Amino acid sequence: GDSRTALNALELAFLTGKRDEEGAIIIDLACAEECIQKRAVVYDKNGSSHYDTISAFIKSLRGSSPDGALYYLAKMLYSGEDPKFIARRMVIFASEDISNADPRALEVAINVFRAVEIIGLPECAINLAHGVTYLASAPKSNASCMALYAAQSDIEKKPTAEIPNHLKNAVYKAQREAGIGKGYLYPHDFEGYFVPQEYMPIGMEGTVYYHPTEMGYEKSLKEYLDDIKKRV
């Protein structure tokens, strides 16, 4: 469809465009806009404008501005951006910037991505707008993302810590006789499906990566974790 539109516009420019002294067709920006009946927007898919626009789009989502996000969405679609690229960024955003504050955000973003694949342009723009307004309006938390970064930093910078025996998998009799797997407490056997037990590697006992916020649903997770910590 885009190629046909471009060819039709080129033909119209050839038939109606101005010519120079040597008879060559002059096609400038004004002529191209008139022939394609679409205003040119500064947007280079491989240049800074592309990255500036997607950056503004993500920051508008993060800043809970559905209007700003919709503007940059419209700009990208108008300029021919691949809608799947936009949808992929929305899926990432749902976990990076919303996460457990609204677990449904990831579900919405993935469904939008699937809709984009199934429907395609121009109608999938409506699906994108649906997702954009939801993500921008959802409560925000980057606690999961920051927890991952902290754990990755320990993996990269600190010596590999040994897994405690009670968390190891004892498959063979010799392993069980050596104490592998011994002492593991099955949480479902205890009241409230929780029992105090160390899960961090040896030498890292008590390390905390995840610090849930009080935003949206994550507040419920925080309250649960705070409650079980009192039982330790």
Disulfide bonds with the S-S distance in Angstrom:
none
